[in-house]
Amino acid sequence: MTHFPPHTILAVVVGSRAYGLDGPASDHDRRGVYAAPTRDFWHLDKPPTHVDGPQDEQFTWEIERFCTLALQANPTVLEVLWSPLTEKINTDGQALLRVRTAFLSRHLAQTYGAYARDQLKRVAARREHTGETNGKQAMHMLRLLMAGAHVLRTGNVLLDVRAHRDRLLAVKTGGTDWPSVVSWSDDLFADLDEAHRTTTLPADPDRDRVNELLHGVRERNLR
């Protein structure tokens, strides 16, 4: 039986199982959103911005914190809204999904690119100091770049990368040499820049729609 934190409105599986990169021993990376009862905010001690557990690899944000991060174009948070693997959803969760495009903007190019560059630097630094390549981190750096270009072009956050599964898993397992990984990343960074140049996404996210969502959730949970 699957367990969720109290007041969960949306619970999904992300990670390798959502990406189509899983194997028999892959974890279930669970992420979600909860809406604290509105009256809980009337106390000095506010509801927590996030909750760990109760299951392994499970992390749940309170909806206001979740929306704040999503408005900042946080790739990890945005994936929750597009995961095809939903384990729980209620009326408030459905309302959140209906406004998911309000979080999207041209800022995605910067956040996805920055996350990927940070991962690339970390992999390169480890290679320089130890001679070892973190294949898993390199694989997810490439996947993130693919996802960034995709959302800029389509307005949908890409999780399922099974079309590139064999090539990505070869990076993870060390079957691809480092110069080839760097060359692939160069191509993907260039593609991200091109997608940014031609995107039809707005310059900024739609904060008014998100505020309207939050007002509705707080009103429904005032009891």
C-alpha positions in Angstrom: 0.0 0.0 0.0 1.3 3.4 -1.0 1.4 6.1 1.8 1.4 9.9 1.3 1.8 12.8 3.7 -1.4 14.3 5.1 -3.3 16.7 2.8 -1.5 15.5 -0.3 -3.2 16.9 -3.5 -0.8 15.5 -6.1 1.6 12.6 -5.9 3.7 11.3 -8.9 6.7 9.3 -9.7 9.6 11.0 -11.4 13.2 9.9 -12.0 14.3 7.0 -14.1 10.9 5.4 -14.2 9.3 8.5 -15.6 12.2 9.1 -18.0 12.1 5.6 -19.4 15.6 4.9 -18.2 14.8 2.5 -15.4 16.0 -1.0 -14.8 14.8 -3.8 -12.5 16.4 -2.3 -9.5 15.5 1.3 -10.1 14.1 3.4 -7.2 10.6 4.9 -7.2 11.4 8.6 -6.9 8.2 10.0 -5.5 7.4 13.7 -5.5 4.2 15.5 -4.5 2.4 18.6 -3.4 0.3 19.1 -0.3 -2.1 21.9 0.7 -1.9 22.6 4.4 -5.2 23.5 6.1 -5.6 27.3 5.8 -6.2 27.8 9.5 -2.7 26.3 10.2 -1.2 29.5 8.8 -2.9 31.5 11.6 -0.4 30.2 14.1 3.1 31.4 14.9 4.4 28.0 13.8 3.6 27.8 10.1 3.2 24.5 8.2 6.5 23.1 6.8 7.4 24.1 3.3 8.2 20.5 2.5 7.9 17.0 4.0 10.3 14.0 3.6 8.8 10.6 3.5 7.0 8.6 4.7 8.3 6.4 2.0 11.9 6.1 0.8 12.8 8.7 -1.9 9.6 10.6 -1.3 9.5 14.4 -1.0 6.4 16.7 -0.9 6.2 20.5 -1.1 3.5 22.6 0.4 1.7 24.2 -2.5 2.8 27.8 -1.9 6.5 26.8 -1.8 5.9 24.5 -4.8 4.4 27.4 -6.8 7.3 29.7 -5.8 9.9 27.3 -7.1 7.9 26.5 -10.3 7.6 30.2 -11.1 11.4 30.3 -10.9 11.4 27.7 -13.7 13.0 25.1 -11.4 13.3 22.0 -13.6 12.9 19.5 -10.8 9.7 21.0 -9.7 8.2 21.5 -13.1 8.7 17.8 -13.8 6.1 17.0 -11.2 3.4 18.7 -13.2 4.1 16.7 -16.4 4.9 13.3 -14.9 2.8 10.5 -16.7 3.0 8.4 -13.5 0.3 9.8 -11.1 -0.3 7.9 -7.9 -2.7 10.3 -6.2 -4.7 13.5 -7.2 -7.7 15.3 -5.9 -9.6 18.4 -6.8 -6.9 20.8 -5.8 -4.3 18.7 -7.6 -6.4 18.8 -10.8 -6.7 22.6 -10.4 -2.9 22.8 -10.1 -2.4 20.8 -13.3 -4.9 22.9 -15.2 -2.6 26.0 -14.7 0.7 24.3 -15.2 1.5 26.2 -18.4 1.3 29.4 -16.3 4.7 28.6 -14.8 6.4 28.4 -18.2 8.4 31.3 -19.7 11.6 32.1 -21.5 13.5 31.9 -18.2 13.5 28.1 -18.7 16.5 28.5 -21.1 18.6 30.0 -18.3 17.5 27.5 -15.5 17.8 24.4 -17.6 21.1 25.6 -19.0 22.5 26.6 -15.6 21.6 23.2 -14.1 23.2 21.4 -16.9 26.4 23.5 -16.9 26.7 22.9 -13.1 26.4 19.2 -13.6 28.9 19.2 -16.4 31.4 21.2 -14.3 31.0 18.7 -11.4 31.6 15.7 -13.7 34.6 17.4 -15.2 36.0 18.3 -11.8 35.7 14.8 -10.5 37.5 13.5 -13.6 40.3 16.0 -13.1 40.8 15.0 -9.4 40.1 11.2 -9.5 40.1 10.2 -13.1 36.6 8.8 -12.7 33.5 9.8 -14.6 30.2 10.0 -12.9 28.2 8.5 -15.8 24.8 8.9 -14.1 25.4 12.6 -13.6 26.6 13.0 -17.1 23.6 11.2 -18.5 21.2 13.4 -16.6 23.0 16.5 -17.7 22.4 15.5 -21.3 18.8 14.5 -20.6 18.2 17.9 -18.9 19.5 19.8 -22.0 17.1 17.7 -24.2 14.2 18.6 -21.9 15.1 22.3 -21.9 15.0 22.6 -25.7 11.8 20.5 -25.9 9.8 22.7 -23.4 11.0 25.9 -25.1 9.7 24.6 -28.5 6.5 22.8 -27.4 5.4 24.2 -24.1 5.5 20.7 -22.6 8.0 19.5 -20.1 9.8 16.4 -21.5 10.2 13.4 -19.1 10.1 10.4 -21.4 13.4 10.1 -23.3 13.1 6.4 -24.3 13.8 7.5 -27.9 17.4 8.1 -26.7 17.5 5.4 -24.0 20.3 3.3 -25.5 22.6 6.2 -26.1 21.9 7.8 -22.7 22.4 4.5 -20.9 25.7 4.1 -22.7 26.9 7.3 -21.1 25.7 6.2 -17.7 27.5 2.8 -17.9 30.7 4.2 -19.3 30.2 2.9 -22.8 30.7 6.3 -24.3 34.1 8.0 -24.0 34.3 11.4 -22.4 35.2 13.4 -25.6 32.0 12.1 -27.2 30.0 13.1 -24.1 31.4 16.6 -24.3 30.7 16.8 -28.0 27.1 15.7 -27.5 26.6 18.3 -24.7 28.0 21.0 -27.0 25.4 20.1 -29.6 22.7 20.1 -27.0 23.7 23.4 -25.5 23.6 24.9 -29.0 20.2 23.4 -29.6 19.0 24.9 -26.3 20.2 28.3 -27.4 18.4 28.0 -30.7 15.2 26.9 -29.0 15.5 29.9 -26.8 15.9 32.2 -29.8 12.8 30.9 -31.5 10.5 30.1 -28.6 7.0 31.5 -28.4 6.9 31.2 -24.6 6.2 34.5 -22.8 9.0 36.5 -21.2 7.7 35.9 -17.7 5.3 33.3 -16.1 1.7 34.2 -15.4 1.7 35.0 -11.7 -1.9 36.2 -11.8 -3.1 32.7 -12.8 -1.0 31.2 -10.1 -2.3 33.6 -7.5 -5.8 32.7 -8.5 -5.0 29.1 -8.1 -3.6 29.6 -4.6 -6.6 31.7 -3.5 -8.9 28.9 -4.6 -6.9 26.3 -2.7 -6.8 28.3 0.5 -10.6 29.0 0.3 -11.4 25.3 -0.2 -9.2 24.4 2.7 -10.6 27.0 5.1 -12.6 24.7 7.5 
